[in-house]
Amino acid sequence: MSQYRSFINGEWLGTTSTLPNLNPSDLSDVVGEARLADDALVADAIAAARHAFRSWSLTTPQQRADILDAAGTRILQRKEELGTLLAREEGKRLAEAIGEVGRAGNIFKFFAGEALRIGGEVVSSVRPGMTVEVTREPLGVIGMITPWNFPIAIPAWKIAPALAYGNTVVIKPAEAVPACATELVKILEESGLPAGVVNLLLGPGRVVGEALVASPDIDAISFTGSESTGRAIAVKCVTSGKKVQLEMGGKNPLVVIDDADLDVAVEAALDGSFFSTGQRCTASSRLIVTSAIHGQFVAALQRKASELVVGHALDKATRIGPVVDDRQLQQNLKYLKIAAEEGGQVLGGERVERPTRGYFMRPALVIGTDNTMRINREEVFGPVASVIEVADYEEALAVANDTPYGLAAGICTTSLKYASHFRRHAEAGMVMVNAPTAGVDYHVPFGGRKRSSYGPREQGTYAREFYTVVKTAYVKA
């Protein structure tokens, strides 16, 4: 059994307090055991990052690029191995897990290039004999709090830009997924990253997360997780003057119009709603369908969903892996019960038994719902999608936007008119046309509107807005 420890100033450390890391596909498979950090280790990690910032922030772009590129290469070389570990730890089916690892490797490769493209401006002053230079500098020590649903990709898309722009890092992954974060930090160490530049803390949010947010030696917090936790972090960061970046989920609509290609629409809904066991903040949880195509769409989607093989994440036949843990499984089942009590008809969604003991449930489609029901207002975060029948495109757009969230939105249509109008008027940070709402590229900005996101965007060149500060210098000849 593997032992996972915190990584502080180049050393692997931990307390005697432990937490088992169980395979949600097979609860008899103990992936490892995490030795948790305490307040003293948290303080040591922050101090190490603060000390390392002095030298790391002054390294050349080439030095940072070389380390990031080497890390990306190592991740891609170990894609199958790390993908298997991810599938065991989080429950994502193997093909998706390997794909996530590949994405993490590509993210490091991308930001290796970005380290060499940190630009600035030289402009003429309005005053004679004066030159103005606008440059970007590292922000400082970044505290990172990451979720369990993308245990290597999300740490990668936070750590890579932070390092590319000369910052140091203290990262706290979700307690459920210590293994992937540990392997990622090991790869960075093997790639030549100096001690103290990235520090890993394993432990609960009430100890590690709260300490990062409260510390005066942390300059910024990047958080991905629940809205309630994110809002509390935002208040504390604004009060203390920390820069903050929050990604907090969604209740994403996929609109299906009369003229949609039925096969395209069903595949987009199937992928967006149920793949990755629905455990994606960009999942298509509200399917908004016009009356003329509603019956055909529901019948086709129900048939396709019932054919999806639910099983062990490492079984190549599996299309839907387990839910991450019992708490999440019970939450999924609770929302299906509430939906039925509010008048919805639940198709599927049963807990299922498999040869190994795990957290398996069938994908659920809830029909006969309206946009006032809790199933359409609150994020479930499981393989659960509800269907809302509407009269026409205008009502579909209104219902799509009638949500406190605004991360992703999609439309299936063969009409350029509707596609163009939806792209402009959907109140979401990301819009997909004839494609699943889940599934995004790593080289373009990621983020939403309303309660889904707060602060600068993640990923792509837009990441520099969070991880750098702008300096304006005036020089008189």
N, C-alpha and C positions, 0 to 999 in steps of 0.2 A: 504494500500500500504506500502510495506517495505521500510525503509530508510537504505541505506548502507553508512557507513563512513569508513574513514581510521582508522587503529589500530596502535597506536603509544605508545610505552612504557606502554602497558597494558590499554590504554584508547581509546575509540572510538570517533574520532574527525572529523570535516569537516568544509568546508566553506559554504557560502550561495550560491555558484555556484553549479548548479545541472545538472544532465543528466538523462533522463528517460531510463529505462530498459524495452524494448518492446519485446513481444513474437512474433517472426517472423512467427509463425503459425496463429496468431490472433493479429493484430495490435491494437485492442481495449483492449487487455489484457496487462495492465501495471504491469509487474512483480515487479517493485520497482523503486526507485529513488536514484541515487548515489550523495552524497555530495562530491564534488571534492576537492582534496588537492591543496594547493598553495605552493610557494617556501618556506615559513616559515615552513609548516608542513613537507615538504620533508627534510629540514635541521634538524628538530626535530627527525624525524624517523632515519636518518643516525646517529645522535648523540646518540640516544637510543641504537641502535645496537652496536655502538662502545663501549659504556659503558658496556653493557651486556656481550660483548665478554670476558671481563676480568675474569668474574666468570664462564660463561658457558663453556669456553674453558678448564677449569680446573675441570669440573664435571667428575665423574667416568663413564666409559662405561655403567655400570648398570643403573645409573640414566637416561642417555639418552635413553637407550634401553627401559626402563619402560614407559617413556613418549611416545615414538614412537609406542610401542606396544598398549598402551591404545588408542592412536589416531586411529590406524588401526582398533581396535575393534569397536570404536564408529562409524567410517565411515561405516563399514560393517553392523552394526546394523541398520543404517539409510539408507541403500542402496536404498530402494524403494522411500523413501521421497526425498532424494537428487537426485535420478535419475529423478523424476518428475520435480523437480526444474530445473535441467540441460536441460531437454527436452523443458521446457517453455522458458528458457532463451536463449538457443543457437539454438534450432530447431532440434536437433538430435532425431530421433525416440526413443520412450520410452525404447524399449529393449536394444538398443545400449547405451543409456544414463545410464541405470542401470548397464550395463556391465562396462562402464567407471568408475563409482563410485566404483564398486567392485575392479577394477584394482587399483584405488587410495588406497583403504584400504590395499590391498595386498602389495603394494609398501612400505607403512609404516611398515607393519609387516616384510618385507624382511630386511629393513634397521635397524629395531630394532635388528635383528640378526647380521647385519654387524657392528653395534656399538661395539659388543662384540668380533669381529674378527679382530680388528685393530692390525696387526702384525708388526714385525720388523725383523731385522737380527743382529746377533752377529757373527763377523768373525774375524779370526786371522789376525793380521797385518803382513806386510812384515818386520816390525821392532821388534826385541826381546823385550819382556816385555810390549808390547802395545796391547790393545784390541780395536776393532772398533765396534761401535754400529750404526745401521742405523734405524731410527725411522721416523714415520709420525706424523705431528702436524697439527692442524687446520690452514686453510689459513687466516681466518679473517672475515671481513664483506662482504657478497656476495649480490650484486644487481641482481635482477632477473626481466626479462621482458618476460611475457608469452602471448601467442596468445589466440584467442577466440575459436578455433576449438576443443580443448580438455580442457575445462575450469576448470576441477578438476584434471585430470590425469597429465597434464604437470606441474602445480604447485606442485603436489605431488612428481613427480619424480625429481624435483629440490630441494624442501624444505627438503624432507626426508633425502637424503644423506648429505646435508649441515649440518643438525642438528646432524646426527649420528656421523659425524667426528668432531663436536665441534665448528662449525661456527655459526655466527648469520646472520640474513637475513633481507633485505628490498626488498619486492616484489611488482611489478606493474603489475597487470593483464590487459588484453585488456579492453578498455572502455565498450565494448558490453556485457561483462560477469562479472559484479561485484558480483553477488549473490553467485556463487559457491565458489569463492575465499574467500568471507566473511565467509561462513559457514565452510570452511576448517580451517580458522584461529580461529574461535570460538571453534571448536573441539580441536585444539591444546591448547588453553587457558584452556578449561575444563579438559584436560588431564594432567595439571600441569606444562605447559611450563612457565618459569619465564618471567616477564615483560621485554620487550625490545629484547628478543631473536628472535622473528619474528615480523616484522612490515609490515603492509599492506598499500599501497598508491593507492588510486583511482584517476585517472586523465589521461589526454592525454599524449602521448609520448613526445610532444614538451615541456611539463613542467616537468613531473616526470621522464620520461625516460632519457631525456638529462641531467637532474640534477644528476641522479645516475651515468651516464657515466662520467660526468665531475668532480664529487666529489673526492678530494684526500683522503677522509676517507672511500671510497669503495675500497676494495682490488681486487675484481674480478666481472665480469659481465657474467651472463649466459642468453643468449637471444635465443628465438625461434620466427621466423617471416620471413618477406620478405628479399630477398637477398639484395636489395638496402639499407635497413635500417641496416642490419647486416654488410655490408661492411663499412658503415660509422662508426658504433660502433667499428669495428675492428681497423680502423685507429686511432681513438681517444684513445682506450685502449692501443694499442702498443706504441703510443706517450707518454702516461702518465705512462706506466709501469704496467698497470693492467693485470692480467690474464684474458683471455677471452675464452668463449665457445659459439659457434654459430651453430644453426640449421636453415637452410634457404631454405628448400623446395627441389623440384625435378621435373623431367620430366621423370617419371619412365617407362621403357619398360616392356611389357609382350610379350615374344616370343612364338609363337605357331608353332610347327614343324609338318611336314606331318604326322608323326607317333603318334601324340598326341591323347589321348582319348578325343573325341570331347566334351562329356558331362563335363568332368573335366575341359577342357580349357574354355568352355563357363561359367561355374560357377565361375571359378577363375577370369575371366574378368569381369563378372557381379558384383561380390563382390568388387574386387579391384578398378573398375572404378566408380561405382555408389553409393555404400553404404556409409553412413554418408554424403550423398548428394555430394560425390566426394570431400569433404572438408577435405582431409587428404594429408599431404605432401608425403606420401608413395603411393598415389593412382596410379593405372595403367592408365596413360593418353595416352600412345602410345602402341597400339596393333600391333605387328609386326608379320605378318602371311605369311607363305610360300604358293606359288601359288596353290599347289595341294589340300590344305585344305581351302583356302581363301573363296571361294564361300559358302561352307557349314557352315563355322564358322560365317561369317557375317550374313547369313540368320538366323541361330540359335540364335545368340546374339541379333539381332534386334528384333526377336520375343519375346525373354525373357525380353528384356528391355522394350518393349511396354506393357508388362503385369504387370510391377511393379506399384503398387498403390502409387501415389503421394498424400500426404495429411498432415493433422495436426499431429504433432509429438506425441500427446497423444492418437491418434486413433490406436488401436491395429492392424487394417488392413493395416496401412501405412507401406510401405517399403522404400519410399524416402520422407524425410521430406523437409521443406522449406530451401531455401538458407538463410544465416544468416541475410542479410540486403539488402537494395535496391542497395547500391553501388556495392556489390558483384554480385547481380543479373544482373545489367547492364554490368558489366565486362564480365560475362559469355556470355550474348547475343552479346556483341561487338565482342568477339572472334569467335563466330559462324558466324557472318556476314563476318568477315575478311576471315575465312576459305572458305566460299562460293565464295567470290570475287577472291580468289586465285585458284579456280578450284575444291574444295572439294564438295562433296554432303552431305548435312546435313540431317540426319534422326532423327526426334524428335527435342527436344530442345525448344519447344514452351512454352511460359508462360501460365499457366493454372489457371482458377478460381476455388475456392472452397467455401463452405458455409461461411468460415471465410476469412477475408481479410489478405493475407500474401504473402510471396515471393516464390511462387511455380513455378517450371518449370519441364518439362519432361526431363528425361535423354536423352542426345544427343550422337549419333554415327556419326562420320564424316568419310566417305569412299572416296576412290580415292585420297588419300593424298600422299605426299612424304615428306622426312625428312627435306627439305629446307623450308617448309611452316611455318608460324608463329605459327600455332596451334600445331606444333611439336617441336618448339624451346622454347616457352615461357610458364610459368606455368599459367594455367587458374584458378585452384582451385574451380572447380565446377563439376557437374555431366556430364562431357564431356570427351569422349574418341575418339581418331582418329585411323584409321586403315591404316597401311602401308603394301602393298603387296611386298614380296621379292621372289627371285628365290629359295633360299636354306638356309641352316643353316649358312653358311659362310657369306652370305650377311646379314642375320638377326642379327648376332653378331656384324658385322660392323656398322649397322644402330643403334642397341641398344646402342653402345658405342659412337656414334656420337652425343653427347649432352654435354653442359657445366655443366650439373648436374650429380650426381652420388650417389643418396641416396639408392634406391632399384631397383632391377631388377629381373624379373622372367622368367621362361621357363616352357612350358608344352610339355612334351615328354615322351615316354615310353622307350627311349634309354638311357641306363646307360652311353654310350659313350658321347652323347650330353649333358646330365645332368652334368656329371663330368667336361667336357670341359668348359661348360658355367659357372659353379661355380668358376672355376679358372680364366677365362678370362673376365668375366663381370666386367666392371669398376664401381663397386658400393660397398657401405659399407655393404649392406645386399642383399642376394640372396635367392630367393624362388624357389623351384622346385615343379611343379604341385600344386601350392597354390597361393592365391592372394598376390600381392606385399604389400598390406596393411594388417596390423595385426601382431603385434610383441609381444614377451614375455617381462615381466618386469624385469627378473633376468639375462638378458644377455645384452651386449652392444648395444646401438642404435646410429647410425650416418652414415654419408656418406663420399664421396670423392668429389673432384673438388669443384664446387661452392655450393654444398649442405651443407657442414659442415666445421667448422674450430675450431681447438682446441681439447682437449681430449673428448672421448666418454661420452655419458650419460648412465645412468642406470647400473644395475648389479654391480659386484665388480669393474668394470672399472671406476665407478664414483669417486673412491678415487683419481684417477690421477688428477682430477680437484680440488676437495675439500680439498686436503691436500698438505702440503709441506714436502719435505724429508730433514731430518737433519742427518748428519754424525758426530758422536762424537768419539774422540780418548781418550782413558783412559790408562794412564801409571801406572802399578802396583807399 
